[in-house]
Amino acid sequence: MPQPAQPVNPARSAQPARADHPARSALVAHDLVRVLGGRRVLDGVGLTASPGRRIGLIGENGAGKSTLLRVLAGVDRPDSGSVTRPGDLGFLHQEMPFDAASTVAAVLDAALREARADLAELDRLGAELARVPEDDPGHRDLLDTYGRRLEQAQDREAWDADRRAALVLEGLGLGALPHNRALGSLSGGQRSRLALAALLVRRPSALLLDEPTNHLDDAAAAFLEDQVRALPGAVVVASHDRALLDAVCTDLIDLDPAVGGPARYGGGYSAYLGERRAARLRWERQYAEEQQELGELRHAVGVTARHVAPDRERRDNEKMGYGHRAGRVQQQISRRVRNAARRLEELERTRVAEPPRPLRFAARELAAPREESAAALVSLRDVRVPGRLALDRLDVPAADRLLVTGGNGAGKSTLLAVLAGHLPADGDVTRRRGLTVGLLTQDTAFDRPGRSARDTYAAVLGRERAEKVPLVSLGLLPEADLGRPVGELSVGQRRRLALALLVARPPQLLLLDEPTNHLSPALCDELEAALGPGPGAIVLASHDRWLRRGWRGRELRLEPAGAEHRSNR
């Protein structure tokens, strides 16, 4: 059963184990505050990640997931608050801490250094124990030191480290990579997977992962899940990958606004969905009830509590006691006023904030209709891009919904670039005359990072179109972020802006390359719903296992150039 959501509070989590055993120490953060660009990204966040707990960070883009990981790792300093972390914490950086001239072998040697040091130290301590008699005063301390080092080596599986390194490289699709290969010659995806492999080989006592599955195919993602579940230490992962969150997480922390601050939910993503909806409904109901009570109390203090029965002529037998009765009435009125005022003051101090309106993807159409015709929008025949794509035949009819899948290097991005006309190819590529095409690429960059999101939107679309379809109306960026420079937006927010530019003027053929990368799980759910039947044609390439499980359209699976392609029609 999923646990109910609770505000994030280190005191609620299990206490750290023995501090002298680094592989069994908790990662603890207290009251973290981080201000970036004048905006309070983290506001009093606390977190305890005990050994064996695997915590997923979720929230809208810009909620502070990557910022929190960087603060937990010590890469960024908080403006206030504190972090207690194990000494051998590992953090998956966006860029590897090696220069381009370093080799794969150098990365692996660095990853194996701790395990080899453990074994060397155990050999030294063992030899010293053999020399020191048991009745020697120092023997007991030496034995304790040996025991602690032995536990650490066992947690790191130090004796199996070299074999594990080979298994990890193979599991992440890097088994054939020559160890003398320079890092500068690797693709971005290969470097990311190598950085991940190095961390898994190390088996640090606490592991921080930022979007670890972005460059993994199905087999590699499944391998990563098995590896993460087997780690003895704490894991904190920020990911858009709903399948990963569901498979490995014991807890989820939602950094979106909530009563009492960020909330912690027990279980994976499936359990979170229902609990999150229930928590939102409770917040809305509590806010509505408190607003009603506030209105009644204000009325009571101002009017009702001072209300006396309408004046009427007193009878002779009442006149003698009227002064006494009037005094009692005034006392009752004063007491009611004091009680109402006290409750009003208390409620105004403790009332919950109004639930902010959540972002909701509101594009009515992702692609525009094309006039009826039997001809395909785009047709490919015997298309070849040497070393990257080999495809005998593909037709994309109007209103098509086509999912392109395949492992790393199969040519998914290449195919989309060919369909868009951005990449020349050998063979026949035929497009309908006047066809409008839009492509969402994996890497989102804007020419003027200092320009605001609102001004960028208007500059690309033109003022008239931007006013007809306001950026805020699409539900992709909150109004508070529209004036921020695009260079200060998170990666996910920049992808949201790029998506907004496409759907604000829907093309007849929309091409989406890994559309759920870097987007919040909530937006991924909404985007999937919008990909259903409708006007125009949509072709998307995705490794997102959650998306593919629910896909109802056509599917084309690409194999490496020269291999057979399978299409599910």
C-alpha positions in Angstrom: 0.0 0.0 0.0 1.4 3.5 -0.8 2.2 5.6 2.1 0.4 8.9 2.5 2.2 12.0 1.4 4.2 13.7 4.1 6.1 17.0 4.2 9.8 16.3 3.6 11.4 16.2 7.1 14.6 14.4 8.0 13.2 13.5 11.4 10.6 11.3 9.7 13.2 9.1 8.0 15.3 6.3 9.4 18.3 7.4 11.3 21.7 6.9 9.7 23.6 3.8 10.7 27.1 3.7 12.1 28.9 6.9 11.1 32.2 5.1 11.1 31.0 2.9 8.2 30.8 5.2 5.2 28.9 2.7 3.0 26.1 2.7 5.6 25.8 6.5 6.3 22.7 8.4 5.4 22.7 11.5 3.2 20.9 14.2 5.2 19.9 17.8 4.2 18.3 20.3 6.5 16.4 23.5 5.5 18.1 24.0 2.2 17.6 27.4 0.6 19.0 28.2 -2.9 18.4 31.5 -4.7 19.2 31.7 -8.4 18.7 34.8 -10.6 16.7 36.4 -7.8 14.3 33.4 -7.6 14.1 31.1 -4.6 14.5 27.7 -6.3 14.8 25.7 -3.0 13.0 27.0 0.0 13.6 25.2 3.2 13.9 21.7 1.7 14.9 18.8 4.0 15.7 15.3 3.0 17.1 12.1 4.5 18.2 9.3 2.2 19.1 6.3 4.4 21.0 3.2 3.1 18.8 1.1 1.0 16.3 3.9 0.2 16.0 5.0 -3.4 14.4 8.4 -3.7 13.0 9.8 -6.9 12.8 13.6 -7.3 9.9 14.8 -9.4 8.2 18.1 -10.2 7.6 20.5 -13.0 10.5 21.7 -15.0 12.3 24.4 -13.0 11.1 23.1 -9.6 14.7 22.6 -8.5 15.5 18.9 -9.0 18.9 19.4 -10.6 19.6 22.3 -8.2 18.9 20.1 -5.3 21.1 17.3 -6.6 24.0 19.8 -7.1 23.6 21.1 -3.5 23.4 17.5 -2.1 26.6 16.7 -4.1 28.5 19.8 -2.8 28.9 21.1 -6.4 26.8 24.2 -5.4 26.6 25.7 -1.9 23.2 26.5 -0.4 22.4 30.0 0.6 21.4 28.5 3.9 20.9 25.1 5.4 23.3 22.2 5.7 24.1 18.8 4.1 25.8 15.8 5.7 27.0 13.4 3.1 29.2 10.3 3.0 32.7 10.9 2.0 32.6 8.7 -1.1 29.3 10.1 -2.6 29.0 9.7 -6.3 27.2 12.2 -8.6 26.4 11.7 -12.3 27.5 15.0 -13.8 26.3 16.3 -17.1 29.9 16.5 -18.2 32.6 14.0 -17.2 35.4 15.3 -15.0 38.0 14.2 -17.5 39.6 16.1 -20.4 39.1 15.1 -24.0 42.6 13.6 -24.3 41.9 11.1 -21.5 41.0 7.5 -22.4 38.4 5.0 -21.5 41.1 3.1 -19.6 41.8 6.2 -17.4 38.1 6.5 -16.5 37.9 2.9 -15.5 41.2 3.1 -13.5 39.7 6.0 -11.6 36.5 4.1 -10.9 38.4 1.0 -9.7 40.9 3.0 -7.5 38.8 2.8 -4.3 38.2 -1.0 -4.6 41.9 -1.6 -5.3 42.9 0.6 -2.4 40.5 -1.5 -0.2 42.2 -4.7 -1.2 45.7 -3.3 -0.8 44.8 -2.0 2.7 43.3 -5.3 3.7 46.5 -7.0 2.6 48.6 -4.5 4.7 46.3 -4.8 7.8 46.3 -8.6 7.5 50.1 -8.8 7.4 50.3 -6.5 10.4 47.7 -8.5 12.3 49.8 -11.6 11.7 52.8 -9.8 13.2 51.1 -8.3 16.3 50.4 -10.8 19.1 46.8 -11.1 20.3 47.8 -10.0 23.8 49.4 -6.8 22.4 47.4 -3.7 23.5 47.2 -2.5 19.9 45.8 -5.8 18.5 42.1 -5.0 19.3 42.2 -1.6 17.6 44.0 -3.1 14.6 41.3 -5.8 14.4 38.5 -3.2 14.5 40.2 -1.3 11.7 40.5 -4.4 9.7 36.8 -5.3 10.3 35.6 -1.8 9.2 37.8 -2.0 6.0 36.5 -5.5 5.3 32.9 -4.4 5.5 33.6 -1.5 3.2 35.3 -3.8 0.7 32.4 -6.2 0.9 29.9 -3.4 0.2 31.9 -2.3 -2.8 32.4 -5.9 -3.9 36.0 -5.1 -4.2 37.2 -8.6 -5.1 34.9 -8.6 -8.1 35.5 -5.1 -9.3 37.4 -5.8 -12.5 34.9 -8.4 -13.6 32.1 -6.0 -12.7 33.6 -3.3 -14.8 33.5 -5.5 -17.8 29.8 -6.5 -17.1 28.8 -2.8 -16.6 30.4 -1.7 -19.8 28.6 -4.5 -21.7 25.3 -3.8 -19.9 25.4 -0.1 -20.9 26.3 -0.9 -24.6 30.0 0.0 -24.3 31.5 -3.5 -24.3 33.1 -3.1 -27.7 34.6 0.3 -26.9 38.4 0.1 -27.1 40.0 1.1 -23.8 42.6 3.3 -25.5 39.9 5.4 -27.2 40.1 9.1 -26.4 37.1 10.6 -24.7 37.1 13.4 -27.2 36.3 10.9 -30.0 33.2 9.6 -28.2 29.7 10.8 -28.9 27.8 12.7 -26.2 25.7 9.6 -25.5 28.8 7.4 -25.2 30.4 9.8 -22.7 27.2 10.0 -20.6 27.0 6.2 -20.5 30.7 5.9 -19.6 30.2 8.3 -16.7 27.3 6.3 -15.5 29.4 3.1 -15.9 32.2 4.5 -13.8 29.8 5.3 -10.9 28.2 1.8 -11.0 31.7 0.2 -11.0 32.6 2.3 -8.0 29.5 1.4 -6.0 29.7 4.6 -3.8 27.9 4.7 -0.5 25.4 7.3 -1.8 24.6 7.9 -5.5 23.0 11.0 -7.1 21.7 10.6 -10.6 20.4 13.3 -12.9 18.4 12.0 -15.8 20.4 8.7 -16.0 18.4 7.1 -18.8 18.5 9.8 -21.4 20.9 8.0 -23.6 20.0 4.4 -22.8 18.1 1.9 -24.9 15.8 -0.7 -23.4 18.4 -3.3 -22.5 20.7 -0.7 -20.9 17.8 0.9 -19.0 16.8 -2.5 -17.6 20.4 -3.2 -16.7 20.6 0.1 -14.9 17.5 -0.7 -12.9 19.0 -4.0 -11.7 22.2 -2.3 -10.8 20.5 0.5 -8.8 18.3 -1.9 -6.9 21.3 -3.9 -5.9 23.2 -0.9 -4.4 23.5 -1.1 -0.6 23.7 2.7 -0.1 21.3 5.5 -0.6 20.2 6.7 -4.1 18.6 10.0 -5.1 17.5 10.2 -8.8 15.9 13.1 -10.7 14.3 11.6 -13.8 11.5 12.1 -16.3 11.6 8.3 -16.9 8.4 7.1 -15.4 9.3 3.5 -16.0 12.6 3.9 -14.0 10.8 5.7 -11.2 8.2 2.9 -11.0 10.8 0.2 -11.1 13.5 1.4 -8.6 12.1 4.0 -6.2 11.1 3.3 -2.7 10.0 6.9 -2.2 9.2 9.9 -4.3 9.7 13.6 -3.3 7.5 16.0 -5.2 9.1 19.4 -5.3 6.0 21.1 -6.7 4.1 23.4 -4.3 2.1 21.5 -1.6 0.7 22.1 1.8 3.6 22.1 4.2 6.2 22.2 1.4 7.6 19.4 -0.7 5.9 16.1 0.1 7.4 12.6 0.3 5.3 9.7 -1.1 6.0 6.0 -0.5 6.3 3.7 -3.5 7.0 4.3 -7.2 5.4 6.4 -9.9 2.2 4.4 -10.2 1.4 4.7 -6.5 2.3 8.4 -6.6 -0.2 9.3 -9.3 -3.2 8.4 -7.1 -1.7 9.8 -3.9 -0.8 13.1 -5.6 -4.4 13.5 -7.0 -5.8 12.8 -3.5 -3.4 15.2 -1.9 -4.3 18.0 -4.4 -8.1 17.4 -3.7 -7.5 17.6 0.1 -5.6 20.9 -0.4 -8.3 22.4 -2.5 -11.0 21.2 -0.1 -9.1 22.6 2.9 -8.6 25.9 1.2 -12.2 26.2 0.3 -13.4 25.3 3.8 -11.0 27.8 5.4 -12.0 30.6 3.1 -15.7 30.0 4.0 -14.9 30.0 7.7 -12.8 33.2 7.3 -15.7 34.9 5.7 -18.1 33.8 8.4 -15.7 34.9 11.2 -15.1 38.3 9.6 -18.8 38.8 9.4 -19.2 37.6 13.0 -16.6 40.0 14.3 -18.0 42.9 12.3 -21.7 42.3 12.4 -23.2 39.1 13.9 -21.4 39.2 17.2 -22.6 42.7 17.9 -26.2 41.9 16.8 -28.9 42.6 19.4 -32.6 41.7 19.0 -34.4 44.6 17.3 -35.5 47.3 19.7 -39.0 47.0 21.1 -40.9 49.0 23.6 -40.2 47.6 27.1 -43.1 46.7 29.3 -43.4 48.2 32.7 -42.5 45.0 34.5 -39.2 44.9 32.5 -38.0 48.4 33.2 -36.7 47.7 36.7 -34.4 44.9 35.5 -33.4 46.2 32.1 -30.1 47.6 33.2 -29.1 44.3 34.7 -30.2 42.3 31.6 -28.5 44.8 29.3 -25.2 44.3 31.1 -25.5 40.5 30.7 -26.2 40.9 27.0 -23.2 43.2 26.5 -21.0 40.6 28.3 -22.3 37.9 26.0 -21.7 40.0 23.0 -18.1 40.9 24.1 -17.4 37.2 24.7 -18.6 36.3 21.2 -16.6 39.0 19.7 -13.4 38.0 21.6 -13.9 34.3 20.6 -14.5 35.1 17.0 -11.6 37.5 16.8 -9.3 34.9 18.5 -10.3 32.2 16.0 -10.0 34.7 13.1 -6.5 35.7 14.1 -5.5 32.0 14.5 -6.9 31.0 11.1 -5.4 33.9 9.3 -2.0 32.9 10.8 -2.3 29.1 10.0 -4.5 29.0 6.9 -3.1 27.2 3.8 -2.1 29.1 0.8 -4.3 29.0 -2.3 -3.4 26.0 -4.5 -1.5 27.4 -7.5 -3.1 26.6 -10.8 -1.1 23.6 -12.1 0.3 23.8 -15.6 -1.8 21.9 -18.1 -0.7 21.3 -21.6 -3.5 23.1 -23.6 -2.5 22.9 -27.2 -5.7 22.0 -29.1 -3.8 20.5 -32.1 -0.3 19.3 -32.4 -0.4 19.1 -36.2 -2.5 20.8 -38.8 -4.8 19.0 -41.3 -3.9 18.6 -45.0 -6.3 18.5 -47.8 -7.7 15.1 -48.6 -5.4 13.1 -50.9 -4.4 9.5 -51.4 -0.7 10.6 -51.7 1.5 10.3 -48.7 2.9 13.5 -47.1 6.4 12.1 -47.4 7.6 8.9 -49.2 11.1 7.3 -48.8 12.5 4.7 -51.2 15.9 3.0 -50.8 17.1 5.8 -48.5 20.7 5.6 -47.3 22.8 7.8 -45.1 26.1 6.0 -45.0 26.9 4.5 -41.6 23.7 6.0 -40.0 20.5 4.9 -41.8 19.4 2.3 -44.3 15.7 2.2 -45.1 14.0 0.5 -48.0 10.5 2.1 -47.8 8.5 4.4 -45.7 5.2 6.3 -46.4 3.8 8.9 -44.0 0.2 9.5 -44.9 -1.9 12.4 -43.6 -3.1 12.0 -40.0 -0.5 9.3 -39.4 0.8 8.4 -35.9 4.1 6.7 -36.2 6.5 5.7 -33.4 10.1 5.1 -34.4 12.0 2.9 -32.0 15.4 1.1 -32.0 18.6 1.0 -30.0 21.3 3.6 -29.8 22.8 4.2 -33.2 19.9 2.7 -35.1 19.3 6.0 -36.9 16.1 7.4 -35.3 17.3 11.0 -35.2 18.8 10.6 -38.7 15.4 9.4 -40.0 13.6 12.4 -38.5 16.2 14.8 -40.0 15.7 13.2 -43.4 11.9 13.5 -43.2 12.3 17.2 -42.2 14.6 17.9 -45.1 17.5 18.9 -42.8 19.8 16.1 -43.9 20.4 15.0 -47.5 20.2 11.2 -48.2 20.8 8.9 -51.1 17.7 7.4 -52.6 14.3 8.9 -53.3 12.6 11.3 -50.9 9.3 12.8 -52.1 7.3 15.4 -50.2 3.9 16.9 -51.0 4.1 20.3 -52.5 3.7 23.1 -49.8 4.1 20.7 -46.9 4.8 22.4 -43.6 7.1 20.5 -41.3 8.2 21.1 -37.7 11.0 19.3 -35.9 11.6 19.1 -32.1 15.3 18.2 -31.8 16.9 16.6 -28.7 19.3 19.6 -28.2 17.4 22.8 -27.6 19.4 26.0 -28.0 18.4 29.6 -28.7 20.5 32.2 -30.5 20.0 34.9 -27.9 20.1 33.4 -24.4 19.7 36.9 -22.8 16.3 37.4 -24.5 13.2 36.6 -22.4 11.0 33.5 -23.1 8.1 35.8 -24.0 10.2 37.9 -26.4 11.8 34.8 -28.0 8.4 33.4 -28.6 7.2 36.6 -30.3 10.4 37.0 -32.3 10.2 33.5 -33.8 6.4 33.4 -34.4 5.9 37.1 -35.3 4.0 39.5 -33.1 0.6 38.8 -34.6 0.7 35.1 -34.2 2.1 35.4 -30.6 -0.8 37.6 -29.7 -3.3 35.3 -31.2 -1.8 32.2 -29.4 -0.3 33.7 -26.2 2.5 31.6 -24.8 0.9 31.4 -21.4 -2.3 29.9 -22.9 -0.4 26.7 -24.0 0.2 25.6 -20.4 3.9 25.0 -21.0 5.5 27.8 -19.0 4.1 29.6 -15.9 3.5 33.3 -16.3 6.2 34.0 -13.7 8.9 32.6 -16.0 7.9 34.3 -19.2 10.1 37.3 -18.5 13.2 35.2 -17.6 16.1 35.0 -20.0 16.0 31.7 -21.9 19.6 31.1 -20.8 18.4 31.0 -17.2 15.7 28.4 -17.9 16.2 24.8 -17.0 16.8 22.3 -19.9 13.3 21.1 -19.5 11.9 24.6 -19.6 13.8 25.3 -22.8 12.3 22.2 -24.4 8.9 23.4 -23.3 9.5 26.7 -25.1 10.7 24.9 -28.2 7.5 22.7 -28.2 5.4 25.8 -27.7 6.9 27.4 -30.8 5.9 24.3 -32.8 2.3 23.8 -31.6 1.5 27.6 -31.7 1.5 27.3 -35.5 0.9 23.6 -36.0 2.8 22.1 -39.0 1.1 19.5 -41.2 3.9 17.0 -40.3 5.2 17.2 -36.7 8.5 15.4 -36.0 9.4 14.8 -32.3 12.9 13.5 -31.3 12.7 12.0 -27.8 9.9 14.4 -26.9 9.7 13.3 -23.2 13.4 13.9 -22.5 13.9 16.5 -19.7 10.1 17.0 -19.4 8.3 16.5 -16.1 6.4 13.3 -15.7 3.1 15.2 -15.5 3.7 16.9 -18.8 4.8 13.6 -20.4 1.4 12.2 -19.4 -0.4 15.1 -21.0 1.7 15.1 -24.1 1.0 11.4 -24.6 -2.7 12.1 -24.4 -2.3 14.8 -27.1 -0.5 12.4 -29.4 -3.7 10.4 -30.0 -5.9 10.6 -33.1 -6.3 14.0 -34.7 -5.5 16.1 -37.7 -2.0 16.2 -39.3 0.7 13.6 -39.1 3.0 13.0 -36.1 6.2 10.9 -36.2 8.1 10.6 -33.0 11.3 8.8 -32.1 11.5 7.6 -28.5 13.2 5.2 -26.1 10.6 6.1 -23.4 9.4 2.7 -22.2 6.3 4.2 -20.5 5.2 6.0 -23.6 5.8 2.9 -25.8 3.7 0.6 -23.5 0.6 2.7 -24.2 1.3 3.5 -27.8 -1.7 2.8 -30.1 -0.4 3.9 -33.5 2.0 2.4 -36.0 5.5 1.5 -35.0 8.7 1.3 -37.0 11.7 -0.4 -35.4 15.0 0.6 -36.8 18.1 -1.7 -36.7 21.7 -0.5 -37.3 22.3 0.4 -40.9 22.3 -2.7 -43.1 20.0 -4.7 -40.8 16.4 -5.5 -41.4 13.7 -3.1 -40.3 10.4 -4.2 -38.8 7.2 -2.2 -39.1 4.1 -2.8 -37.1 1.1 -1.6 -39.1 
